[in-house]
Every structure is written in structure tokens, then in C-alpha cells.
């Protein structure tokens, strides 16, 4: 079995992002913008969920690969390295997932994205 890592895939995504659009699907995705890349990521997430529910191991493995690829494309389009995500995950290792979620609910720690947007909208309405 080859030793192909997520870092290898990230390197390939970044290299392909700099290639010509005729030769690179990755480059074409990125040139269509972050929103397009994010939609593709969402499509792959749904396909991954469906494969998991269907209990089709082979399809789940393939769809998980597509999902990871499209996540790395979105990260590249936003200028975020896999190492940045790893660092964020490393910060979370000091507490259990249950503790982290409880801290979010009680305002101690980072809020989910939706909560940040709601607060921003409320602040604009109040300040506006």
C-alpha cells in the first residue's frame, strides 16, 4: 500500500491550482470562485452521507476521497493550509468533544458560525 497522505494531496491541489485551466480541473474550480468550490464541497458531503447510509463501503471510501479533495480545494481557494486546520484541531485536544460543545452553548469558547452571523446581523440592526 502506498503512503499517500493528506499533505501529499494538499501539495498536489496547490500545484494544480497554478496549472493552466486546459490541464487542471482544480484550477478551473478555483477560477470559478470560492462559492462554486463550496457548492461542490456541499455536493460531495451529501454524496458521502448517502454512501454511509447505504452502507456501501467501497462507495463511501470513494466519496470520502472526493469530499477531502474538495475540502482542500476550498481551503486553497481561501488561502488556508491544512496545517492551519491541524493547529485548530490540536487546540481542541485538551478537552473532550462533550466539554467543548457545552462550552459553546454557555458562551465559553468559539461559537458556531451561525451564532456569529446572527449576532452580527443583530448588531447591525441595533447599530444601523
C-alpha positions as CSV (number, residue, x, y, z in Angstrom):
1,X,0.0,0.0,0.0
2,X,1.4,3.4,-0.9
3,X,2.0,6.0,1.7
4,X,-0.1,8.9,0.1
5,X,-1.0,11.4,2.8
6,X,-3.4,14.3,3.0
7,X,-0.4,16.6,2.9
8,X,0.6,15.0,-0.4
9,X,-2.9,15.7,-1.7
10,X,-2.8,19.3,-0.4
11,X,0.5,19.8,-2.3
12,X,-1.0,18.3,-5.5
13,X,-4.1,20.6,-5.1
14,X,-1.8,23.7,-4.7
15,X,0.3,22.7,-7.7
16,X,-2.7,22.0,-9.9
17,X,-4.2,25.3,-8.8
18,X,-1.3,27.0,-10.5
19,X,-1.6,25.0,-13.7
20,X,-3.4,26.0,-16.9
21,X,-7.2,25.6,-17.0
22,X,-6.9,23.3,-20.0
23,X,-4.9,20.8,-17.9
24,X,-6.3,21.2,-14.5
25,X,-9.8,20.6,-13.1
26,X,-8.6,22.1,-9.8
27,X,-7.6,25.3,-11.5
28,X,-11.0,25.5,-13.2
29,X,-12.8,25.1,-9.9
30,X,-10.8,27.8,-8.2
31,X,-11.2,30.2,-11.1
32,X,-15.0,29.9,-10.7
33,X,-14.7,31.3,-7.2
34,X,-15.0,30.2,-3.6
35,X,-18.8,30.0,-3.7
36,X,-18.6,27.5,-6.6
37,X,-15.9,25.5,-4.8
38,X,-18.1,25.5,-1.6
39,X,-21.1,24.2,-3.6
40,X,-19.0,21.4,-5.0
41,X,-17.9,20.6,-1.4
42,X,-21.5,20.5,-0.3
43,X,-22.5,18.2,-3.1
44,X,-19.7,15.8,-2.2
45,X,-20.7,16.0,1.5
46,X,-24.2,14.9,0.6
47,X,-22.9,12.1,-1.6
48,X,-20.7,10.9,1.3
49,X,-23.6,10.9,3.7
50,X,-25.7,8.9,1.2
51,X,-22.9,6.4,0.7
52,X,-22.6,6.0,4.5
53,X,-26.3,5.5,5.0
54,X,-26.4,2.9,2.2
55,X,-23.7,1.0,3.9
56,X,-21.7,0.7,0.7
57,X,-18.1,0.6,1.9
58,X,-16.5,1.0,-1.5
59,X,-18.6,3.9,-2.5
60,X,-18.1,5.5,1.0
61,X,-14.4,5.3,0.6
62,X,-14.5,6.9,-2.9
63,X,-16.9,9.6,-1.8
64,X,-14.8,10.4,1.3
65,X,-11.8,10.8,-1.0
66,X,-13.8,13.2,-3.2
67,X,-15.0,15.1,-0.1
68,X,-11.5,15.5,1.2
69,X,-10.2,16.7,-2.2
70,X,-13.0,19.3,-2.5
71,X,-12.3,20.5,1.1
72,X,-8.7,21.0,0.2
73,X,-9.7,23.0,-2.9
74,X,-11.9,25.2,-0.7
75,X,-9.1,25.7,1.7
76,X,-6.7,26.5,-1.1
77,X,-9.1,29.0,-2.6
78,X,-9.3,30.7,0.8
79,X,-5.5,30.6,1.3
80,X,-5.8,28.2,4.3
81,X,-3.3,25.5,4.7
82,X,-4.0,22.0,6.1
83,X,-1.5,22.8,8.9
84,X,-3.9,25.7,10.0
85,X,-6.7,23.1,10.4
86,X,-4.4,20.7,12.2
87,X,-3.4,23.5,14.6
88,X,-7.1,24.3,15.3
89,X,-7.8,20.6,16.0
90,X,-4.7,20.4,18.2
91,X,-6.1,23.2,20.3
92,X,-9.2,21.2,20.9
93,X,-7.4,18.1,22.3
94,X,-7.3,19.5,25.8
95,X,-10.9,18.8,26.3
96,X,-13.5,16.2,25.3
97,X,-15.9,16.9,22.5
98,X,-18.7,17.0,25.0
99,X,-16.9,19.6,27.1
100,X,-16.2,21.7,24.0
101,X,-19.8,21.7,22.9
102,X,-21.0,22.6,26.4
103,X,-18.6,25.5,26.5
104,X,-20.0,26.7,23.2
105,X,-23.6,26.5,24.5
106,X,-22.6,28.5,27.6
107,X,-20.6,31.2,25.7
108,X,-17.2,29.9,26.8
109,X,-15.3,29.3,23.6
110,X,-15.8,29.8,20.0
111,X,-19.4,30.0,18.8
112,X,-20.7,28.1,15.8
113,X,-20.7,30.0,12.6
114,X,-24.5,30.5,12.6
115,X,-24.4,32.1,16.0
116,X,-21.7,34.5,14.9
117,X,-23.8,35.5,11.8
118,X,-26.9,36.0,13.9
119,X,-25.0,38.2,16.4
120,X,-23.5,40.2,13.5
121,X,-26.9,40.8,11.9
122,X,-28.4,41.8,15.3
123,X,-25.5,44.2,15.9
124,X,-26.0,45.8,12.5
125,X,-29.7,46.2,13.1
126,X,-29.1,47.7,16.5
127,X,-26.2,50.0,15.3
128,X,-27.7,50.7,11.9
